[in-house]
Amino acid sequence: MTTRHGRILVVSADESVLADVIATLSARGYQDLHGVADPAETLAQYRELRPSLIVLDAELSRPDAFEVMEALAEVESAYLPVIMLVDREDRRQRLRALASPAKDIVSRSLDQGELGVRVENLLEVRMVYTQLAAKEHALEAVLDCTGEAIAMFDNRERLVFMNRQYADLSGVDSPTGVDAGSVRERMKTSFQEPDAFERRDAAMFADGGATATEILEMREPRHRLLQRIGSPVIDRAGASLGRIVVYRDVSKEAEIERMKEEVLHLRADAAGDSGFADLLGNSRAMREMFYLMRRALDHDISVLIRGESGAGKELVARAIHYNSRRSDGPFVVVNCAAIPDTLIESQFFGHERGAFTDAIDRRIGAFEQADGGALFLDEVGELSMVAQAKLLRAIQEREIRRIGGTSPIPVDIRVISATHRNLWGAVEAGEFREDLYYRIAVYPIATPPLRERRDDIPLLAQHALSTFSQELGSGVDEISVDALARMMDYDWPGNVRELHNVIQRAIVLTKGSVLGVESLPQPLIAATALSVAPSHQSDGAGIATLADAERQTIQRALALAEGNIVAAARMLNLHRSSLYRKMERHDIDTGRRDTSRPA
């Protein structure tokens, strides 16, 4: 007789039935057989023995067989084969057995062959199920290790599988009874644009045969970029099984790619022209800003420019607009710091004639004026919370309604904002709306203060001198070495705007053709600067070209540093490589080796 594997638990209060079943199965080669006469002990025996199959007599009481079956189903989530013994003449009992979690039914008037075949079949099914479950668990473990949120939906958009990351992302505990619509409803508030997410997600499922890929901006529980891929699942026969949805966090990838491109670009373009005619500078800080600006030209992404007063935020905004694909459109400036709450709607959205007492004529607001172009929100951080709410709605909906108007007006604009404030600090302090911040600060650009790009001061000073001398009809065309040294040493709290004012004032006060220290305001005269003596003097003592001033300033720094390149670069607020380039340009020899360089 062939020995058959499988632990079987037989439950019956009728000792004769219990003995007959065990004898029948023993005759079929099963050796690991266990009997339970007290139905109340079934659950305890099951937990102890963990049988492969249970033969359960329907003629049980206290508890009855169906109560035992329900208790077993609650503790066993895997596939558990249960064969229920029923009375063929008891129609109600047979129907209850068929409706129960039992996998099969057999008559209590045993047919040994029938019972043996049913047991063998169910044990084979259980073995296959166990193998599939092991593979499924292995697959789940693999999918949990991918770092991606993965789910599968069937052709009726019912959720049939999800890994741990998808459960965390969606907030869904179990796939049971969950469909794509309910997942969409749960997830939409976590995204920057809930309504757009809802529309696109529904469209992805509606177009079942296509693969859809897009980047989504998530704001909760933390801000990040997610790539969503929705793809149909097709079996080998070409039949559709549903759709798989994958979310990948690409925030770090985007940042790394941006940094790699930036490094490559800065290396290749270190000495190149910025391409922005009204913005002058070749310092590292400016080259980094130019790079970020160029990357923003081909996209309608919202830009937030942050910088101190006088650092040129509006120039940056204009440069981005007039070099973008919207350059033929209008560039409308709104000074947010100068608009009281009572005029916000009128300034932004306009009004119809007769909308209020002083509305004599129709007025077109800034949003409509900027249609097809860019709206520049200068000092956006100064808006009140009331104004912020109105601005947010218009930006979000991309349509406005004039005061007194009845119809919404769609607007196609790019929003560029500027502020001197730490806007995120204002969000944390409850002074600026977080949702508006994420709307306008998608692509932040910082304008460096002048004190952080001192290398650009000679270029800026000379350009300002040429421009304002021509405007004022003056013959001043040079800056003395000492005057330039004071400018290089001054911290410029008012940035480029202050530099322009200083140059204009100095031109008016200068009697000859050379702008000297005596024409500078007291703060610059008092500034501690390197005392640079010219190589020779003429009637205009201390006068030199800007190139001479730079050369002599470098020589003086090297002398004070006793030829130490690193120390001299620190004095001049330059990177060592920048100082080497300038020394080569002016044919300056240190007279001492830089030990930080290899021989």
DASULPE-V699239 format. One line per field, one symbol per residue. psi: psi as a letter, one per 20 degrees, with the letter a starting at -180 (. if undefined). A space follows every 10 residues. Layout:
psi->???
This chain:
psi->pppqqppppp opiohggggg gggghhhijp hmppqohohi iggghghghm qhqpoppimq qmrrhhgggg gghhiohaoo ppppprohin ggggghghir iqhrqqqhnp oggggggggg ghhgghgggg gghghghggg gghhihjqop qpqaijkppi qqrghhgggh jphqipjprh ghgghghhii qhnggggggh ghhghhmhiq ppprpqophq iqprpppppp qqoprhijqp ibppppppoj ghgggggghg hgggghghjh jrqhjnhioq qjrgghhggh ghghhihjqk qppopprrpj ikghgggggg gijrijhirq opponhijoq hijghgggia qqpjhrgjmh rqpprhghhj picqoonplh iiqrhghggh ggggggikqr pqpiripqoq pnqppprqqi rnhhhhghij ippghhghgi khnqppoqqh ijlhhigggg ggggggghgg hikqjpjrpq ggghggghiq imhjbhghgg ggggghghip hbiporhiiq rghhhiporp oopqhrqahn pjqrrhgggg ghggggghgh jljogggghg hjlqqghggg ghghhjlpph jqqoiiqq.
